[in-house]
Each structure stands twice: as structure tokens, then as C-alpha cells.
Amino acid sequence: MSNRLKDEKSPYLFQHKDNPVDWYPWCDEAFAKARTEDKPIFLSIGYSTCHWCHVMAHESFEDEAVAGLLNKGFVCIKVDREERPDIDAVYMAVCQAVTGQGGWPLTIIMTPEQKPFFAGTYFPKERYYDRPGLMDLLNEVLRLWKVRRQELLRDSEEITALIHKSSAAKEAGSGEAIPGKKLLMKAYYIFQKQFDPLWGGFGGAPKFPSPHNLLFLMRYAKEEKEPEALQMAEATLNAMADGGIHDHIGGGFSRYSTDEQWLVPHFEKMLYDNALLILAYLEAYRVTEKEKYRDMVRHTADYILRELTDRQGGFYCGQDADSEGVEGKYYVFTPDEVISVLGESDGKEFCRLYGISEEGNFEGKSIPNRIRRVQAEGKCKAGAAERLYEYRLNRTSLHKDDKVLLSWNAWTILALARAGAVLKEKRYLEAAKKAREFIEAYLTGKDGRLYLRFRDGEAANQGQLEDYAVYVLALLELYRTDFQVEYLSAAIQRAGQMIRFFEDEEAGGYFINASDAAQLIVRPKEMYDGAMPSGNSAAAMALQKLAALTGDTGWQEAARRQLKYCAREIYEYPAGYSFALLAMAEAVYPHRELVCSVAGEMSEELREQLENLPIYGMEILVKTRENAEELAECAPFTTEYPLPEEGVTYYLCENGVCQTPVRELSLLHEFFNQIQ
């Protein structure tokens, strides 16, 4: 049954006509009812194209439990800020004075005399992370309305603190860890204690790259203004780049270092290591703008494209450590070999710069490295490494593992797509797109399910959790770099399959294998982020990103369930779950969504402007006349964003609060600069 908004002409109010909440427009009747029934007023202010207004509507105002509490204890009023800017201005000033910030949806609770005693913006139905829940808020206000009514006007800030305190006490008493900054801080302190200040990395030999640890530290450094976290990440990235674990001749990284200084690797190269390291060096380049990190991204990505790429577009697993039965034979040199290829002068200079000596550093020969770079500054002659690479190819060969694994390919798609966008290298993005086409063509069954492996014309083995979870992340990254709605739609489809076939509805989290797979004596579940992030951590990140992009309450609830599970599992030793921590960071730190409503087609100019935005990781949706219907299926709230007659209209939301729409992207740059 429609409420009192059914006859309103405001699109925003009309959107709420079928809510179970007994909404009134702003009118004398509402205030008279509040006085007669001795009830406080619940005032909600927003506008029709406000992303987080839609989120709160679907999450709370369409919910029978919330509506029942509102209808019983309050008189509820809806206001369109675009139709009543006067009302909005008054109560927005109150919100800014009380909380130090403002935006929409604007939530006010006040007396029948229109005097506010509580102000805020977006509230979820239930408390999550560091944000109080609407149900907790409403119950607490009703209690205070009875016992401390005369104090409410001057006690608004205390009421807010009390709600935070009481919600936190409930959760602390449950015996379960909750997602929040404390877990991130705990992990940081562990990394701090384990850090090797001399050689970088964490702990002693052997040392693994674990790029997700470094990604976490860089994110933590940014959000918490903690320069030491960035220093630890940079020291490790620099040490790996200079060490023998990095193939200075042909690019790419070996699986791990057998010693503490990253000199002698286990020479096997794996696709997943290199994909994840691209992400780590790319983030370091984005944060510091140091050319060294950009060069490492290119060196590693080019290695993948040159040596691990199938002509049909898939990516191979890796290359063996042995050549002709000898570990590392392919990679090591003697000075005489180098000089024979480069000539006397250039050869000796290369040996000096890359630590190639007569005594050697590995079984009588030398692994090229730049560990002693301080004593050996300079650059070798252009083309020297390329000439040694060609010599090395002809000298001996490496066995290549040419099977294609879906999850590893998905990590590589993600890495190459992001590298293509950040470095303006279209060939990386094109390779990522081609690999996605490979997955759809060769690793997808007739039933629409994913396979785990492809080799020699055959797809085999039912896809597992990480195949779905990481593929969702890859598809979302393709959407972020190309803005083709098909990628977003496909990500939603795969995430739906992931929930259907893998979620543990009783204990939380996700199983490794599907519910309809042949079962073992126990159905396994993995959380630890080892050499690669676990499927559960990847699922947490995928669900959190989908929740932010789509505004869909179903994805938001799925993300919260998963992050709650992760928090419980990682509490004792969070440093072992750095990708789960990254997913948690997406939720607990300020997040931003930008909707671009475009009059015509998506132009290259707009694409370049969006790529150059100073805030990386902001979720972006692009609506055009051509994709509006398809986009609405993925993110229903975008139906309310009108297409302009010309140009582009930009709608920016931050942390559940929507800003005033603008017609020029440059008008948002001042805001971006403030939050850098």
C-alpha cells in the first residue's frame, strides 16, 4: 500500500511512495500529529540521483523491521533537497556543526517544534565496522525521549557517542572479532617487528615476495599517515628489484630467495608471483612516482607477454628452475661469457654493474644483481641486456609449464589491465582483454560454470572458489579501465555463482570446492594468504567492490558477512592475511564512488580524464544513452541519474555521503586534492 508520498510530484519523494514507512511530506499535518501523539520527528533529506540515498532506502526504508520501529515511535518526513533547499540548508548546517561534515542522505531527529537533537548522514540498518546502525540509533533515541527529553537539544553529541559505545560493547561481549581499524593496526605492528631493516622483507631466509603484504603496507601508510609502513614496503621492493630474485636480463621474478639478501633465488618463475608483483610495483609507482618502479612494472609485464602468453591469449603457469637438469644454469654467467657477447669494454662495465665476477656468487658462476649498487652506480650500454638475453636463449633452454590456470590468469588480467591504465600502455590492456576472451571461450562450460585448467585443447576440473573470486576481481578491473558494462555484468554473474556454490551459510566464509563437487572426507576451507591471497580473501575484496559499485543491498550484506568471517578467522595473527586486510580497508576507510552521466558516447578524452584522476581505487560508473539500460540492471540506482542534454554530469559520493553534482570534472579536483 502506498504511503502519503504517492501524490507527490518530486521524483525523489515518489521513489519512496511504496516504502512501508508511513512517510509524510514536509507539512503542518505531520508536525501536528507529532505534537498530538507526543513523538519525535524522523526527517530524511535527499535527492533522486543520490547514490547513498538509494542504498539507505533499499537497506532500511524498504525493510519491515525498520519501518515498524519508525512508524511506532516517530512521525517520519521525507524532503527533496532540490525542491526545498531552505529546509536542507537549515538542517545541513546543523549536521555540519554537530558532526563536522555533511552530505546526503541527511538524517535528522527533532522535536515536534522542529528543534533538532540528532544529526547524521548515512546509517546502515545494523552496525558494521565503525559506523553505528540505524536500528540501534532509533531504539536509543526512543529511550532518551522518555527519560531525558529536555536535555536532548544540547546533548546531541553525547547521544551519538553513547550509541557508538553501546554498540561496541555489544559486539565486544559477543566474543567475536569485528572488522575494523584495530585489526589493521595489529597487523602493521606485527610487520614492524618482523621487518628486516638491512635487506628488506620480513623474517629470515627463505624470503618470499608476498606482494599483498606490501600492498597492505602501502595502503596503511596512506590511510594512517604512517611513513614507516611505506618505507618498509619500498625497502623490500627495492631489495627485490636489485637482487638476484629479479631476472635483470629477461625480466620477471623467481619464486623466492633462499638467502636473506634476495641474491640466490629458487629459480622457478611462476605466473602468479609476477602478476602480483606488477600490482605492488605499480602501486609504489603511483604513490611515489619513482621511475624505478614504473620500469619494474614494464620489465615484468613484458616478460609475461613475451614468454608466458599463449597465442590464443591465455597465460602459462611458469618456467622451471632447471636447465638440462641443473638448477639455475639458464640464468648465471661468467665474466668471459659476458665479454664474448658485449665486447671487452661494455662487457667489463656490465660485470661491474651487475656483480658478475670470477669467484661468482652461485656455484662458481654469477647471478646478475644490483645489490651493491651504491658502489656500482651507472647504467650499462643500451641494448646490452637484450643481447645477453638472446645469447642466453640459444645457450640452453627452460621447460615451460604451458597449462592455463583460471585463477592465475585472472590475477594476470587484473595486473595487466591496471598497468595499461596507469602507464598508458594499451598493449597491456589489450592482452588482458584477450585473456578474458580466452577464459570465456576455453574455460567456460556449456552450463556457464568455470573450469579450473586448460591445456592442449582440453578444459578440465570444476572451477574452485579462487577461480570465481579472482575472476570477479579481474572483470571489475577491466570495467574500471574500459567502462564496458559487459565486464560489470559478467562480474555480477560470477559473484552470484560464487555465493550459490561455495558459501558456508552456517559458519560463514567460503569453501574451496563447490557444493555439487565430488566431496572429500571433509569439505576444506582456506583463509591464510600465503604465496597468493586465499579464495576467501579474494571473495571478500570482490564482494566489497561489488557492494560499492552497485549500491545493491544484497552485495552489501554478502560483503559484510564475509568480512565478519574474515575478522574472526584472522584475529590472532592478522599479518598472515594481508589481502583480507586490504578488503577490510576498502570497507573501513573512506571510499568514493563517481557516476559520470554522459550525453553522447564515451569519448577517449573522458576516458583519459578518468584515468588521470588523482584518487586511484575510486569506484567509477559511466552512464551513456547506449548503456543506460544494461547499467541499470547492474546498478539499479543509476536509473535516477538523468542523461544531460550535452556534456557530462559528475556525481561524487564519499563514504556514504553524496556531494553536489557538477558539470566539469575540474571542479572536483580541489576536493580530490584535499583528501590526498
N, C-alpha and C positions, 0 to 999 in steps of 0.2 A: 504494500500500500504506500502510495506517495505521501510525503510529508508536506509541510506548508511552503516548500520551495517550488512546488510543481507549477505554479503560475508565474514564477519569476522570469524575467527576460534576460537576466545575466547568464551567460554561458556557464560561468563558474558555479553559481547557485543552482542552476538547472542540472548540473552534473550530479548534485547531491540530493536530488528530489526523491530518489528511491532508497536512500540510506534508512536503516532502521532507527537512526537518531531522529528525534522529533524536533527538527530544525525550525527556527523562526528566522525570517529576515530581520534586519535592524528595524524595530518598530515599537511603538508605545505599548502594544498588546503584550509583547514579550516581557518588558520591564514591569508592567502591571501584574502579570502572572507571577513574576519572581517575588514581588512585594507581598502579594496575597498569600502565596504558598511558602513564603519565608525561605527562599532558595537563592544560592549564589548563581551568577551568570557564567556560563562557559561560552567564551567568544572565540571563534576561529576565523582568521582572516587569510585570504589567499587570492589566487587568480588562476584563470583557466589553463595557462601554459606553464604553471609552476610544477616542476618535476616532483619535488618532495611533498607538495600538497597532495598530489595523486597517491604517492606512497602512503602517506598518513591516512588518506581516505580509505584505500583498499585494506590497509593493515588494521585500522581501528574503527573508522566510522561505518564500515560495512560489516563490522563484527557484532554479533548479537550480544555478547557479554559486555563489551564496551558500551554499546547503545543502551543496554538495560541499566547500567550504572549511571550513565549520563541522564537518561530520561527520569530516573527515580530521584536523583539528588540535585539536578541542575535545570535551569532553563537555558537552552542551547541556541546560540545565534551564529549565523553564517554571514560573513561580509565579503563582498568583492572589492578588493582594494582599488581596482581600476574604476569602479563606479562610485565608491565613497572614499576618495583619498583623504578626506578630512578625518574620518574615523581612523583610518590606517595611520595617519601622521601622528595622532594623539597617542595611540597605543604602541606604535613603533618607538616613539620617544621613551615611553615607559620601559619597554623591553631593553632598549639600549642603556638606559640609566641603571636598571637593576642587574642586567647580565653582562654589560659591556659589549654586546653585539646584537645584531638584529637580522631580519630576513623573513622569508616566508616558507612554510606556513607559520603564521604568528598565533600563538596560543596565549589567551588572557583569561584569568578568572577574577571576577569582580563582584561587588555588591549590587543589589538592585538599583542603587543610586549611581551606578556607573563608575565607582571608585575601585581601581584595580588593586589587588593584593598579591597577585602572582603573574609572572610573565615569562614566556619562553618561546621556543620555535618548534622544531620537530621533536616528537616523542614517539618511540616505538610502543607497541601495545605492552610488552613486558620489558623489564630492564635487560639490557645487554651491554657488555663491555663497561664503559664508564658513563653511560647515559641512562638516566632513570626511566622507568616505564610509565606509560600513561595510566594504567590501572593502579599502580602504587600511588601516583600523584593524586588521582581523584579520590581514592579512599582516605588518604591523609588529609586532604583539604576538607572533606566532609566531617572528619573527626574534629578538626580545628574549628570548623564553622560552628560547632556546637559548644566548644569549651573555651575558645579564645577569640571570639568574633571581633571584639573591639580592638584587638591588637594586630589583626591581620594586615591592615594597611601599612603599618610601619615595620612589620616583621616578615616581609616577603622574602628577603634574602635568607633569613633563618629557616623559613619553611622549606626552601629549596635544599639547604644544607641538611636539614633533618631527613628529607626524603632520600637523599644520597646515602646518609648514614644508616638509615633503617634498611634500605635495600642491600647495602653492602653487608650489614650484619646478618641478614637472612642468608645471603649466599655464603658468607664465611662459616655460618653454622651448618651448612649442608655437607661439609666435609669434602667438597669438590673444588678443584681449582677452576677459576673462571678466566676467560680471555681478557687480557689487559696489559698495561704497560709494565706491571711488576714482573711478568714473565720475561718480557723483552730485556728488562734491566738485569734480571738474574742471569740470563744467557750472556749478556755483554760482560758481566763481571767474571764469568767462567772463562770466556775467551781471553779476557785481560790477564788472568792468572796463567793461562796455558801458552800465551804468546811467546815466541822465540824472538827477542829483540835483536839478536845478532843476524839471524838468517831468515827471519820471517817464518810464517806458518805457525802451527800450534802443536806443542809437544815435540817429541824427538822423532828419530827415524824409525820406520819409513814415514815419509810425508806425502799425503795425498792432496791434490789441488782443492777438492771440495769447494767449488766456486760459489755454491749457495751460501756458505759461511761468510764469504767476502761480500756477497750481495747484501746479506743481512747487516753486516757491519757498516756498509756504506749507507744503507737506509737509516740505520740507527744514528749514525753520525749526523745526518741531515735533520732528522726529526728532533733529536735531543740536543742538538748543538754540541756534540761531543767530538772534538777534533781527533782525539786519540783513537777512536774507532776507525776513522778514515785513515789515519796513519798506519794502523795495523794492517788494514786491507791493502794499502799502497805498498807497504814494505813487502808483503807477501807476493803481490802481483809483480813487483819489480824483481824480486829474487827469482821467481819462476821464469820470468822473461829472460833474465840474464843467465840462468842455469842451464845445465845440460838436459833437463827435462823438456826444454823447448828446443825444437829442431831448427837451429839457426840457418840451416841450408835449405830445407824443403818446406818449412812451416809446420804448424801443429805442435801438439804436446803429447808426451808419453804419459802412461797411466799414473805413475807415481815415482817419487825419488827414493832411492834406497839409503840415501845419506841425508844428514840434516841440512846441508847447504844447497840442495837441489841439483847437485852436479851429475850424479850417476843415476839414471832412471832405470826402471823396468821398461825396456824399450818398446813394449807393445803400445800401439796407439789405438784409442777407442773413439768412436764417433761421439758418444755422449759426453765424454770429457771435453772434447774440443767445442762442441756446441755450447755447453755450459760456460766454458772459459770465454767464448765470444761474448756472452752476456755479461760476464764480470768485467772484462776489459772495456766493453762498450759503456758500461755504467761508470767506470772510472774515468773514461774519456769525457763522458757527458758532464760529470761533476767537476773535473779538474781542467779539461780542455788541453791536456798534455798530449802532444803528438805521438809520444811513445806508445800510449795505449791505443790510439787510433791505428797505428801501424801494426800492433799485435793483433787487432781485430782482423785487419785485411790479410795479414800473413796466415792466420788460422783459417779464415773463411776461404781463402784461395786454395789452401791445402785440401780442404774438404771438396771443393768443386773440382779440383784437378785430379785427386787420387781416390776419392771415396764416392763418386757420383756415377750412378748407372745412366746409360744413355737415354733410358726411358724416364729418368727423373728421380728415382729413389736413391737413397744413400746407404752405402755399405757399412757394415759394422766396424771394421777397422783393419789394421795391419799387424802382422805377427812381429814378435821381438827378434826372432831368429832369421838369419840368412845362411843357407847351406849348413844348417844345424848349429850355427854359432850365434850366441846372443850378442846383439849389438854390432855385428860385423858390418852391416849396411851403413851404420852411422859414423863410425870412427875413422880417423885419418892419421897419417904420419906427415911430418913436415915435407918429406920428399915427394909424397903424393900431391900435396897442395902446390908445391913449387912446380911440379911437372905439368900441372893444369894451368896455373896462373902466371908462370914465369918467375924468375928469381926475385925481382923487386916486389911485385904485387903479392907473390906467394909468401915471402917473409913477413910482409906487413899484415897479411891475413892471419898468419900463425901468431903474430904478436897480439893482435886484437882479440883473437878467439881462443887463446890458451892452448895452442897446438905445439907440443914440444917433443924433444927426442925421448925424454923419460916417460912421457904420456901420463894420462890420468885414469886410464882404464885398460888393464891387461896389456900394457906396453904400447898402447895407442892412445889417441886423444879424442875425447868428446868435445866438439866445439862449444864454447861457452863464453860469456862475458862477465863472469863472477868478479874478476879482478879489473873491472872496467875503470876504476879510479886510477890505477897505474897504467892503463892502456886506453887512453882516450883517443878518439879519432874514428874515421869511417874507412872501410875498405873501398877499393875502386868499384864504381858502378858495374854491375854485371858479374862480379866475382862469384857471388853465391849461386847465381844461375848456372854459371859454367861448372862449378863443383857439383851442382845438382845433376846436371846431365852426365857428368863423369860417374857419379855415384849410381845412377840408374843402369849404366852399362857395365859397371864393375860387378854388381851382384843384384839379386832381386829379393823382394819381400813377398811372403804369402799374404794374400788379401782375403779376408773373410767377406764374401760377397753376398751374404744373405741380408735381407732388408727387414729390420725390426720396426714395428709401427711406432712404439713409444720413443725410440731413439730418433727416428725420422721426425717425429713431432717436435722434439726438443730442437732439432736442427732447423726445421721450418721456422719455429719461433725465433731462433737466434739470427737466421739469415734475413728474415723479414724485418726484424728490428735494426739489424746492421744496415740494411738497404735504406731504411728511413733516416736513421741518424747520420750515416755517412754519405747519403745522396748517391748510393751505388745501386742503380736499377738492376744490375745483373744479379745481385744477391736476392732482391725481391722476386725477380723472375724465376730464379732457382727454387725459392720457397714455394711459389705458386705451382710450379711444375711438379714438385714433390707431393703437394696436396692432391694434384690430379692423379698422380701415381697411386696414392692411397685409395682414392675413390674407385680407380679402375681395377686395381690388383689386390687390394687388401680389404675389400668390402664384399660380403656375401650377398646372395640373391635375397636373403631375408633382411638385408640392411644392417646386419651386425658386422663388427670388425673382426678381422683375423689378426693374429699376433705376428706372423712371419711370412715373407715371400722370398722364394728363391727358385731359380731355374724353371720359371713358368708356373710354379705351384704356390698357392696360398694355403697355409695350414695353421692349426691350433686356434681355438677360440680366443678372441681378444680378452685381456685381463684388465684389471682396474686401471693400471697406469697407462694402458693404451688409450682408454677412453678419456681419462683425466688430462693427460698431457696433450692429447689431440684437441680437446676443447681449448686449452690454452693457446695452442698453435693457431687454431681458427680465429680466436679472438684477436691474436696479434696480427693476423692477415687482415682482419677487418680494421684494426687500428691503423694499419699502414696503407690500406687501399680503399676502405669505406664502401666495399661492395657488400650489400646486405646479405647476399647468399652465404657469406662466411659466418655472419652472426646467426643466421637461421640454422646453419649446419651445426654450429656450436651448441645451440639450444637443443637441437635434436639429440646430439651425442650426450649431452649432460643429462637429458631425460632418460636415456638408456642406462647411463651410469647409475643413476639413482634406482631405477627399476631393478636392475640385475645385480647390483653389488652392495647396496646399503644394508647395514645391520640395523633393522628397525628396533630391535630390543636393547642392545647395548651401545649403540652408536658407532660411528665410523663406517668404514667400507671394507669388505672382504677383498682378497686378492682375486679370487676366481668368482665367476658368475653363479647365480643361484641355480641355473639349469646346466651347469658344467658337471662332468663326472667328478664326484666328490671323493676326497681322500679320507683318511681316518679322522681328520679334523679339518675344518674349514679355516684356512690361515688368514691372518690379518696383520699387516705390517705398517709400522708408523715411523721407524727410525730413518732419518735422512743420512745415508752413508755416502758412497761414491756418487749416487744420484738421489735426488729427492724421492721420497716414497710416494706411492699412489695416493695414500691418504692426505699427504701434504699437498700434492698437486690438485687433488679434488677440492681441498679447502680453498686454494687460490682460485681455481676455476669457478667455483660457486660464488665466491665473494665478488669476483669480477662481473659475473653474470647478474648478480643482485644489483650492483652499482649501475651497470649499463641499462638494464631493462626496467628497473623500478618495480619488478614483479615480486609480490609478497611471497610467492611460492619459492622463488630462488633465495629470497632473503631468509626465510625460515630454514631452508636447506643449508645455507651458509652458516647460520647461527648454530644449528645442530652440530655441524661438522667442526666448527671452531671450538665449541664447548667440549666435544670429544677430544680434540687435539690438546686443549688445555689440560684436561685430566690426565692424558697419557704422557705429556712431556714435562709435567710439573717438577719432577725430581731432578731432571737433568736437561733443561731446555736447550742447551748448546748443541745437543745431538739432533736437533730437529729444526734447523735453521730455515728450511723452506716453509715449514709450518708457521714459524715465527714471522716470515715475510707475509704470509697470508693473513696472519693476525694483525700485522702492521697496516695492511690495506684497510682493515676494519677500524682499528682504534685510533689511528692518526687521521688528520683532516683529509678528506677525499673530495674530489671535484669532478663534476660532470658538465660537459658543454654540448648543447644541442645547437647545430647550425641548420637553420631553415633557409633553403636556397630557392630563389625564384626560378632559375633555369637549371642547367645541368651542373654537375660537379666539375669545376674548372681546374686546370693544372695550377693556376695561380692560388686558388683557395687551398688546394692540397698542399702546396708548398708553404703557405702561411700556417697551416695547422701543424705541419711537420716542424716548423721553426718556433712553435710556442715554447716559452722558457720553462714550462712545467711539464716534465715528462711523467707519463703514467696517468695523466688525467684521462678519464673516460670520455670519448667523443662520439656523438651520433650526428650523422649528416642526413638531413631530410630533403629530398627533391621531389618534384612532381612525378618523376618516373618511379621512385622507390617508396613513395609515401605509404602505399597500401601494404607492401611487404614489410616495411619497417614497423608499421603499426602492429603487425602480427607478432613481431619480436619484442617490441617495447610499446605496449598499448597507450601509454601516457602521451606519446608523440602525436596522437590523433588531434590533440588540442593545440598543437603548435601550428599556427597558420603559416601558409606559404606567402612570402611577401610579393608584392607586385613586381619588384625589381630588387636586385642585390641579394644580401644575406642578412638575416636577423640572428643574433647570437644570444643564447640563453645559458647563463652560467649559474651552476649551483655549487655550493661548497659546504661539505659536512652537514648535509640535510637542510641547508638554507639557500634559497634561490635569490639571486641578485636581479636588479632591474635589467631587462633586455636592452641590447644596444645594436646599432646598425653597422658599426665599424669595429673590427677586431682590435684595432689600435687602442680603442677606448678601454679595453680590458687589460692592456699591458701594464698600466700603473698598478692595477690590482695584483697582477702576477708578480710584479717586482716587489710588492710589499710582502708577499708570502714566500719569496725565495729564501 
